[in-house]
Amino acid sequence: MKKNLKLDELEGYRRAINVGEKVWCIVIKWDFFAKDTVGKQFVKSTDSIAANISEVFGRFFYKENRQFGYYARGSLFETTTWLTKAHNRKLISEEDFDLSKRH
C-alpha cells in the first residue's frame, strides 16, 4: 500500500460514499411512511459503510482496524437487505435494483 495514502484515495471508501449519495437521492423522494420505515434504515446502513471505513483509516492498532472493517462489512450486508426489501416493496425501480447488482 502506498505511504501517506489519503482517505479519499481508497477506492472502497469512494464507492461507499457514492452509493450513500445514490441511496439518499432515491429515498428522499419516497412518501413519509416509506422514509420513516425502510428509508431511514436504508440510508443509515449505507452511510455506515463509509463511516466505518473512515474509522478503520483513522485507527492505529490492528485489532481496532479489523473490528471496524467487520462493522463496515456488516453494514454492507445490512444495506443489501434494505435494498432487497425496497425492491420487493416496489420502492425502487427495477433499473436501480439491477444496477446495484453490478457493483
C-alpha positions as CSV (number, residue, x, y, z in Angstrom):
1,M,0.0,0.0,0.0
2,K,1.2,3.5,-0.8
3,K,2.6,5.5,2.1
4,N,0.8,8.7,3.1
5,L,-2.4,7.5,1.4
6,K,-5.4,9.8,1.9
7,L,-8.8,8.5,2.8
8,D,-10.4,9.7,-0.4
9,E,-7.8,7.8,-2.4
10,L,-9.3,4.5,-1.2
11,E,-11.5,3.0,-3.9
12,G,-13.7,1.2,-1.4
13,Y,-14.3,4.5,0.5
14,R,-15.1,6.4,-2.6
15,R,-17.5,3.7,-3.8
16,A,-19.2,3.7,-0.3
17,I,-19.6,7.5,-0.4
18,N,-21.1,7.3,-3.9
19,V,-23.6,4.6,-3.1
20,G,-24.6,6.5,0.0
21,E,-25.4,9.6,-2.1
22,K,-27.3,7.5,-4.6
23,V,-29.4,5.9,-1.9
24,W,-30.1,9.3,-0.4
25,C,-31.3,10.6,-3.7
26,I,-33.7,7.7,-4.1
27,V,-35.1,7.7,-0.6
28,I,-35.6,11.4,-0.3
29,K,-38.4,11.1,-2.9
30,W,-40.4,8.5,-1.0
31,D,-43.5,9.2,1.0
32,F,-43.3,9.7,4.7
33,F,-44.2,6.2,5.7
34,A,-41.7,4.6,3.4
35,K,-39.0,7.0,4.5
36,D,-39.8,6.5,8.2
37,T,-39.7,2.7,8.0
38,V,-37.4,1.4,5.3
39,G,-35.8,4.7,4.2
40,K,-34.2,5.6,7.5
41,Q,-32.7,2.2,8.0
42,F,-31.5,2.0,4.3
43,V,-29.8,5.4,4.5
44,K,-28.2,4.7,7.9
45,S,-26.8,1.3,6.9
46,T,-25.4,2.7,3.6
47,D,-23.8,5.7,5.3
48,S,-22.4,3.4,7.9
49,I,-20.3,1.6,5.3
50,A,-18.2,4.7,4.5
51,A,-18.2,5.9,8.1
52,N,-16.7,2.6,9.3
53,I,-14.1,2.6,6.5
54,S,-13.0,6.1,7.7
55,E,-12.9,4.8,11.2
56,V,-10.5,2.0,10.0
57,F,-8.4,4.5,8.3
58,G,-8.1,6.6,11.4
59,R,-7.3,3.8,13.8
60,F,-3.7,2.9,14.8
61,F,-3.9,-0.6,16.2
62,Y,-4.5,-3.7,14.0
63,K,-7.3,-5.1,16.2
64,E,-9.2,-1.8,16.0
65,N,-8.7,-1.8,12.2
66,R,-10.0,-5.3,11.9
67,Q,-13.1,-4.6,14.2
68,F,-14.2,-1.5,12.2
69,G,-13.6,-3.5,9.0
70,Y,-16.1,-6.0,10.3
71,Y,-18.5,-3.3,11.1
72,A,-18.3,-1.9,7.6
73,R,-18.8,-5.4,6.2
74,G,-21.9,-5.9,8.4
75,S,-23.3,-2.5,7.2
76,L,-22.8,-3.7,3.7
77,F,-24.8,-6.8,4.3
78,E,-27.5,-4.8,6.1
79,T,-27.7,-2.4,3.2
80,T,-28.2,-5.4,0.8
81,T,-31.2,-6.5,3.0
82,W,-32.7,-3.0,2.9
83,L,-32.1,-2.8,-0.9
84,T,-34.0,-6.1,-1.3
85,K,-36.8,-5.0,0.9
86,A,-37.1,-1.7,-1.0
87,H,-37.2,-3.6,-4.3
88,N,-39.8,-6.1,-3.0
89,R,-42.0,-3.3,-1.8
90,K,-41.8,-1.5,-5.1
91,L,-39.9,1.5,-3.6
92,I,-37.1,1.4,-6.1
93,S,-37.2,0.8,-9.8
94,E,-36.1,-2.4,-11.4
95,E,-33.4,-0.4,-13.2
96,D,-31.9,0.8,-9.9
97,F,-32.1,-2.6,-8.4
98,D,-30.4,-4.2,-11.4
99,L,-27.7,-1.5,-11.4
100,S,-27.0,-2.4,-7.7
101,K,-26.2,-6.0,-8.6
102,R,-23.4,-4.9,-11.0
103,H,-21.4,-3.1,-8.2
